[in-house]
Amino acid sequence: MSPKALAVLLAVAGALGGCGNPDVERGDALARQHRWTEAVEVYERALDRYPYEYDAAWGIARIYCHEVHLADKCLAWTDRLLAAYPRRRAYRRAAAQGWRDRAAEARTTGDAAAAGAAEQRAAELER
């Protein structure tokens, strides 16, 4: 099998969740233990080896969007995922959470316009 064909096969398997990547499995285990920093490091290692390992990217996005609520990182990772799968509901909900977190940050600084715009973006993603 050519290297290009193998890369395509691994990308498809990763997108379907069928590759059994040990780094992703380890990242998932760490995330279940709420060891967020370690989980992100392991997922990033998986992405270094397999750049189209969407399960690893999704693991990172879940942590930033739903667990530690770091809006900028959440949105960066969900942008990457939505570029490949724009209709995937879980990715859209995670991005919406990032926008809601950004809205909350804007409200704490008194920026009502930015908060409103961020809430509107969250609502668009949840449709």
Order of alpha helices (4+ residues) and beta strands (2+ residues): alpha-alpha-alpha-alpha-alpha-alpha-alpha
